[in-house]
Amino acid sequence: MASFYQATVMKELISRKLLLHRKELVGVGVGFADPKNPRKGAAVLIYMHKAKAAATKAIRRTIENLMKTKQWKVPIRSIQTGPAVANANTSQNPRGRYRPIPGGVSIGTTGLTGTAGLTVVNSPNPRQLYILSNNHVLNRTNSTAFSPTYQPGPADAPIQNNQIGRLDRFIRIRPEGQGENLVDAATAIPFSNSLLSPRYLGVGVVPGHQLSYRVGDRFKKMGRTTGFVTGVVESINTDVRVSYGNYGFSALFRRQTIIRSDRGTAISQPGDSGSVWLNASTNYATAVNYASLTGNGGTRAVCYPIHWFMQAFNTRVAIPASSARGLVKKVNYKRNFAYVRPLSKEDLRRIKVVKVKGKRVP
């Protein structure tokens, strides 16, 4: 039986050797060898798209050769899927118009529609409210050019009288070949704090966010397209190639999380980008959704730990009290590779949060 540490080491070897060189590979992560029996230990999960027999054989041979470099054997699970696609839509009702705006509803910018994940505040000075979402939902050009913010997003209503703010800060997405990515993240600043609600559609108050989570944890979320859905963490530390149709390139993301539908229904489709996963029982925020593995009807979502967003932007979940911020729920992740880990100091040095200048919010 392989440990999560052993599976993580093998996943790194496989990803570095194959992911950039085999287009049939969509992602490589770490999960349970048998989801129905977690006691059987960990495995490396290979997400593949349209791999022909010869390609599959070559990939297997490479993996077997890599396995020989270690003293342990780690099970390999191959999962057939489509490419990973960012889920902004270019074309309780989460698509309606809300004032004030809660988490889980339609939002967007010119030509793009996604989901407002949560209302967040600065930390430690929680005076200004912001909308947490994805860069590719709030930023029409992946640059510092002015991007208005609309609620509902343009796919759900005319933009007239629906602008509520603008893009404020973002982390630029690096195209494949120009670097690696950890988050698809941005904030929008409203015209007024009164436009935002520190609540989540269909749930109410989100008390804060979790520091970590593990393979097998159960989550729920509200998204603009799929509505209220539930899922289970299938893999973590997953390296995945994501296609950004609106930006015209693909991007490589490291150490991501794959969430699988626990009901066999769609959980991540175009328009769900930016939505936030919550712990199914405690309502603490856990992960930020931004893409899906196509080919399975949207039953697998690509996301990253929300704690990474909070670290990079120095924010916390907003709660309905004057000058208040949500809690950070501690999770004992140390020495257990079944859990995701916070960003390191080196990670944070590599991530550059860009402040947008230009037209000011009145």
Secondary structure, 3 states (H helix, E strand, C coil): CCCHHHHHHHHHHHHHHHHCCCCCEEEEEEEECCCCCHHHCEEEEEEECCCCHHHHHHHHHHHHHHHCCCCCCCCEEEEECCCEEECCECCCCCCCCCCCEEECEEEEECCEEEEECEEEEECCCCCCEEEEECHHHHCCCCCCCCCEEECCCCCCCCCCCCEEEEEEEEECCCCCCCCCECCCCEEEEECCHHHEEEEECCCECCCEEECCCECCCEEEEEECCCEEEEEEEEEEEEEEEEEECCCCEEEEEEEEEEEEECCCCCCCCCCCCCCEEEECCCCCEEEEEEEEECCCCCCEEEEEEHHHHHHHHCEEEECCCCCCECEEECCCCCCCCCECCCCCHHHHHHCCEEECCCCCCC
